[in-house]
Amino acid sequence: MTITSAHRANLLAQARAVLDANWKAGFTVPALRQYPHQWSWDSAFIAVGYARYDQARAEQELRSLFATQWADGRVPHIVFHNADPAAPYFPGPAFWQIERSPHAPAGRYSSGIVQPPIHATAVRHIVRHAADRDRALAYAAEMFPRLRAWHDWLYRERDPRGEGLAYISHPWESGQDNSPLWDPVLARMALRPEQIPPYRRADTRAVDPAQRPLDSDYDCYIFLVDFFRQRAYDEGRIYADGCPFVVQDVLFNTLLCQAEQDMAELARLIGADAAPFNARAAATAAAINTKLWDEARGFYVDYDLAAGLAMPVPALAGFAPLYAGIPDAGRARQMTAYLGSPAFGFGPDAATGYPASSYDRNAPGYSPRRYWRGPTWIQMNWLLMHGLTAYGYDDLAKRLRGAIIDLPQVGGFREYFDPETGAGYGAEAFSWTAALLIDVLNGEPTDD
Ligand code: 9WN
């Protein structure tokens, strides 16, 4: 699968136009109408794309996110660059009320929860592809203490038993909001109406509700935010008071493990001590391999710390550890036997569609269009593509790379895609779809 240089240039121009339209003089919104603020892991993926053609923007993207890092080290999952944003998004600053926490930065506005820690990985990517390497190394040195404080917060506040695994306490923290992974945990919450503060959703104005989470999911999301703000975003209190959502998530910890490996490399480049980062990466990899591996199913599963139960749900995220080099060759073989099947959109021919479906297509509750319950997502493809390449599964990696390039052409620069037809769903002109296409096209050979 190769493309001509003219075709590649055309796609790159389209992708850059998406990012230009979403650039707000200092940061990039994921999508103008649906997500009109700055999101944490989106900005990291967006910086990966900018790193290929605009080093200054790549650097600025993460600098602006970390400008709202809390005093305790947490990096909020949304930064609102205005106190009273005109652009509708719920929940906004008035609902989060981060000023209840002594750690929230004064005069700045954000959510009080986090998203997967892929920022150190993005900074390493910026250094790797920098046109001006000296400036990139100075940037790495500038970001280094902030990234370390962020990771320290995760290991300090989210790993109460010192297992080497950080927990998440909200589906939004996973980045995969309504994944079937969370169904049993949310069902157990069994909320009564009086426990849910009054609210009105804003996410179904621009996007068809059939492509978004259910109202019953949103009730849980909002209940949890209320639970956190009532406890002033104090992680110790939230955990001690029996937060009902406490999950050691495979994808989140995989990205943390890789980010620690990238911190070790950044440390080496700027002359700091790499050893503590290597040690934490190794501890997290070992914990993922011992606690989260499911031998019978042949992939990794989340662990529900509140209930003390493994969560054997066939979500694509269960294969994420390939990205951080966590499984040994035998486990990788077991994993790819299942991952590389029609269940995730791989198959003998193109008729099986566009891998990789975010959830097993034969599992109960699969939907080709409802958000994280089946659609193909570009950033998941990008992560798995790298993992599969590193383990030598070049054919599967090629299929994922092909889908990253084909889907924006079939379905538009959308947020997610129908794994069977390639139709685009969710937000339009979505930033990381464009950014990761740019990254992939830069490594793609042309046939002329
Ligand atoms: C809640 C911005 C974000 C992504 C997430 C995606 C979605 C938000 C929402 O959009 O979540 O954080 O309102 O649905 O699930 O991965 O970071 O693109």
Boltz pocket constraint, residues with backbone or C-beta under 6 A from the ligand:
constraints:
  - pocket:
      binder: B
      contacts: [[A, 30], [A, 34], [A, 35], [A, 39], [A, 41], [A, 42], [A, 77], [A, 90], [A, 172], [A, 174], [A, 175], [A, 176], [A, 177], [A, 203]]
      max_distance: 6.0
